[in-house]
Amino acid sequence: MTEVKIAKIISNGCGIGWAEGKTFFVPYTLPGETVKIKSAVKEKSFFYTDDFELLEASPERRKPLCRYYGICGGCSLQHASYPAQLKTKKLIFSELLKQNQITLDIDPIVITPGETGLRTRAKLFSFKGKPAYRKKRNSDFVQIESCQLLDPVFFEKIAADIPKRRGDTQFEYSKFTGDFMPGSDILRKSVNGKIMKIRRDSFFQSSEEGAGIMCSLVMREAEEIKAENAVDFFCGSGLFSLFLADKGIKTTGYEIEDAACKSYAENLGSRAKIVKMNAYNLKNLEKTDLVVADPPRAGLGAKLSGIISECTDHVVYIACEPPNLVRDLKTFFAKRFHVKHLYIIDLFPDTPHFETVCVLSRGNTPNGG
């Protein structure tokens, strides 16, 4: 049997350690812990194991909050105290910058709306008439009677509704308006006191509180630079545009999804313009004071990042896939942008996933080298 000391947590939530010339990925471990590997499976350039004995535990280890933890495939960091989880996410992002030879002159600020009972958007499977998630590392299901991450009223509504469903269903809820989807085709969300409509198949953040944090950060930059006009790429139903337009900022949203475009028009009316097109196909853009971009996992990419950098001096880049944000930073750095503010928003507690909000400004402050 091989003893391995865990060095750090990596982006998939596993602990990583080395022994006997081999790299081991070990789930449900923490930095500084020592484990005895009983058996492991070779996968690409590493060995994966969940068959181990914990020899030395970290003081940051805690009893998981959920009885399905380790069976359900949703969470992978619930064995860590919540402060340790936040520290881990910051370290994961810092490691990502280091791997890309990027040095910043600022530290990311970690912001969280809380750990449990917040999520109001979730995909669950109807398994024998009961709510279920996928099991860890396979396609089987585990029936659940509770989920620590979901708003408790939201889960009650899911449990009551799911016998009517077949297969995977996207559920959505607002704790402020009480609206529930798929019970209705249009749902009202409340973000920082503003009500907006979300149509079925339109994207929204995992919680209204999390969306509110992001809106506050966007508006902080818009007000700081005294923006008079703005472009909102991948604008969805108009979350950021709603706040920009309400401050009298002339705003244009770009979105391709039909349901989101309709929601945007309903939410903004004549206060903002919506352009229905795939932003990745854009060839040029008129000058604007501020660009807000919340792209899908693929990120902005070099082409769109280049177009944005030619038309503005100020960008708020919201990213759900940090590696692609870091990749795109190099394009902005080449155009004399620097990172003005950087935030890690923990919208996905008990998992290694997080959102980043990166505020970029063109200027002479060097970083990224």
C-alpha positions, 0 to 999 in steps of 0.5 A, a space after each residue: 500500500 502506498 502512502 500519499 501526502 495531499 499537496 493541494 486541491 485542484 480544479 476538479 475538487 480532488 486532492 493531488 499528491 505524489 508517491 513512487 513516481 506517480 501522481 494520485 488524484 484523491 477525492 474527499 481529501 484536504 491539503 496536508 492530509 496523509 492517506 494510504 492508497 489501497 487501490 487505484 486506476 490509471 487514467 491518462 497521466 495520473 492514478 485515481 482512487 477513492 479506495 483509501 484510508 485517511 491516516 492524518 486529518 486536516 483541522 479544516 475537515 468537518 462532518 459533511 452536512 448532507 447524508 448523500 455526500 460521497 454518493 451523489 455526484 453534485 458536491 465534492 468539497 463538503 468535507 471541508 469547512 466553508 472558510 477552507 472552501 473559499 481559500 481553496 477556490 482562491 488558490 485554484 485561481 491563483 494556480 491557474 494564473 501561475 500556470 499561464 505565466 500571469 502575474 497580477 498586482 492585485 489579489 482576488 477578493 472572494 465574495 459569497 452570499 452564503 453556503 446553504 439554502 440559497 440555490 433557486 435553479 437546479 436540474 433534477 431527474 425524476 426517478 420512480 416519481 422522486 427527485 434524484 441526482 446522478 451518482 458520483 462518476 456514473 450515470 445511475 441515480 440517487 433518490 434524495 429527500 433533501 438538498 442542503 444547497 437548495 432553498 428549502 421551499 424550492 425543494 418542497 416544490 420540486 418534490 411535489 412537482 416531479 412525479 409529473 415529470 420524465 427524465 431531467 427537468 430544469 427547475 427554477 424558483 424565486 423566493 421573493 415572488 414565489 414563482 415556480 418553473 416549470 409550473 409556469 412559462 414565465 417566472 419573475 425574479 427579484 434582484 436587488 429590489 428589481 423585478 424581472 421576467 425570465 422565460 422558460 429556457 432563458 438563463 439565470 444565475 443559481 441564486 437571486 442573491 448571487 445575481 445581485 452581487 454581480 449586478 452591484 459590481 457591474 454598477 460600481 464600475 459603471 458609476 465609477 467611470 461615469 459611463 453614458 453608454 454600454 454594451 451588454 454581450 450575452 445579455 440573456 433576459 437583461 439582468 445587467 442591462 436593467 440596472 444600467 438602463 435604470 441609471 440612464 446609461 444608453 445600453 445595447 444588449 446582444 443575445 441569440 437565444 429567442 426566449 432570452 431576447 423576448 424576455 429582454 424586450 419585456 424587461 427593458 422595453 424602450 429603455 434599451 436596445 436588443 440586437 439578436 445575433 451571435 456575438 461571436 460572429 460580430 465583425 466590429 463595434 462602435 465605440 462605447 464607454 463600457 462593455 459588460 460580457 457574461 459569455 458561456 463556458 467557451 469564454 469570449 475567445 481571441 476574436 471577440 476579445 480583440 473587437 471589444 478591446 478596440 471599442 472601449 477602455 473599460 470591460 467587466 468580464 463575468 466568467 463561469 469557466 476561469 481557464 477561458 477567462 485567463 486565456 482571454 486576459 492575454 488578448 486584453 493585456 496585448 491591448 494595454 488593458 490591466 486588471 483593475 478589480 478581480 472577484 471570485 463569487 462563490 455561487 456553487 458552495 461545496 463544489 470546486 466551481 466558482 464565478 469570476 468578475 474581472 474588471 479591466 481598464 486600459 491604462 499604463 498599470 502593467 500586469 499580466 507579464 
